[in-house]
Amino acid sequence: MNKIHVRVADWQKDNAEIRRIRETVFIAEQSVPPELEWDADDATAVHFLAFEGDFPIGTARLLPDGHIGRVSVLKDWRGLKVGDALMQAVIGEAEERGLKQQMLSAQVQATAFYERLGFSMVSEEFLEAGIPHVDMVRHLA
């Protein structure tokens, strides 16, 4: 396997790859309605793409207020630290921008992953797009 690398994406230029990954993970696999997946925040977010070689395999976004979202890795690459690489890139960008707090709504099954990265649960469980979630926050030390 090639080394995984992550870069900041260009929403306009990289739109097809970002959409392909999110549509595969959220809409096809998890049955998230398309109207909930695509929103106006995409236009103002900093987007990230993870690659194996030159093939895009994961994506995430960072909103100007420190919210991290749409973290997704294609099924064949899960468990290979792609999510870790994506999140380290997003957290690094957030810190560079002076965002002392990062927030996200995590699918309940992914909370241990986010806790390893320094996030703490700050809400009760709730449903988002029919999937159990919790809100999580990470503060700069």
VEXFIVEX-700930 format. One record per residue (C-alpha): residue number from 1; x, y, z. Coordinates in steps of 0.05 Angstrom, whole numbers, always signed. Each point is the difference from the previous one (the first is absolute). Example, Ala and Ser with C-alpha at 12.3 -4.5 7.8 and 13.67 -1.06 7.14 Angstrom:
 bakol      x      y      z
     1   +246    -90   +156
     2    +27    +69    -13
! end
This chain:
 bakol      x      y      z
     1     +0     +0     +0
     2    +24    +70    -17
     3     +9    +51    +54
     4    -64    +37    +19
     5     +4    +75     -7
     6    -50    +56    +12
     7     -5    +68    -32
     8    -46    +59     +3
     9    -49     -7    -57
    10    -30    +52    -46
    11    -77     -5     +4
    12     -6    +21    -73
    13    +57    -40    -30
    14     -7    -62    +44
    15    -76     +0     +3
    16    -10    -64    -39
    17    +47    -40    +45
    18    -29    +29    +64
    19    -70    -15    -24
    20    +18    -71    -22
    21    +28    -17    +69
    22    -57    +32    +40
    23    -54    -29    -46
    24    +31    -70     +7
    25     +7     +3    +76
    26    -59    +42    +23
    27    -54     -7    -53
    28    +13    -70    -28
    29    +26    -36    +63
    30    -35    +38    +56
    31    -64    +21    -37
    32     +8    +74    +18
    33    -49    +39    -44
    34    +38    +42    -53
    35    -36    +63    +23
    36    +31     -9    +69
    37    +70    -16    -26
    38     +9    +62    -44
    39     -6    +68    +33
    40    +22    +72     -8
    41    +57    -11    +50
    42    +40    -37    -55
    43    +13    +67    -35
    44    +34    +31    +61
    45    +33    -62    +29
    46    +73    -20     -6
    47     -3    -69    -32
    48    +52    -55     +6
    49    +14    -61    -43
    50    +39    -62    +22
    51    +36    -39    -54
    52    +33    -67     -9
    53    +49    +18    -55
    54    -41    +45    -44
    55    -67    -33    +14
    56    -47    +39    +46
    57    -26    -45    +56
    58    -25    +46    +54
    59    -25    +70    +14
    60    -19    +48    +56
    61    -18    +73     +8
    62    +14    +56    +50
    63    -49    +57     +9
    64    +24    +70    +19
    65    -29     -8    +71
    66    +41    -63    +14
    67    -53    -52    -17
    68    +30    -62    -33
    69    -45    -43    -42
    70    -13    -46    -58
    71    +60    -43    +22
    72     -4    -60    -47
    73    +46    -55    -24
    74    -17    -50    -54
    75    -14    -69    +28
    76    +61    -36    -29
    77    +47    +49    +36
    78    -33     +0    +69
    79    +43    -25    +57
    80    +64    +24    -35
    81     +8    +65    +38
    82    -29    +42    -56
    83    -49    +32    +48
    84    +57    +17    +47
    85    +39    +33    -56
    86    -61    +40    -21
    87    -16    +22    +70
    88    +72    +20    +15
    89     -1    +44    -62
    90    -67    +31    +19
    91    +21    +12    +72
    92    +67    +30    -23
    93    -36    +47    -47
    94    -50    +20    +54
    95    +58    +16    +48
    96    +37    +39    -54
    97    -63    +42     -9
    98     -2    +14    +75
    99    -62    -42    +13
   100    +12    -19    +72
   101    -60    -47     +2
   102    -20    -51    -52
   103    -70    -30     +1
   104    -33    -57    -36
   105    -62    -44     +0
   106    +26    -71     +2
   107    -37    -63    -19
   108     -4    -38    +66
   109    +39    -59    -28
   110    +59    +48    -15
   111     +5    +33    +69
   112    +61    -41    +22
   113    +37    +22    -63
   114    -13    +74    +15
   115    +16     -9    +74
   116    +69    -26    -20
   117    +10    +66    -36
   118    -17    +41    +63
   119    -75    +11    -10
   120    -49     -6    +58
   121    -75    -14     -2
   122    -41    +61    +19
   123    -71    -23    -16
   124    -49    -56     +8
   125    -11    -46    -60
   126    -45    +28    -55
   127    -22    -21    -69
   128    +28    +36    -61
   129    -23    -27    -68
   130    -26    -60    +38
   131    +69    -17    +28
   132    +17     +5    +75
   133    +50    +57    +13
   134    +31    +38    +58
   135    +31    +69     +0
   136    +74     +1    +17
   137    +50    +56    +14
   138    +76     +5     +0
   139    +35    +59    +34
   140    +71    +22    -11
   141    +42    -18    +61
! end
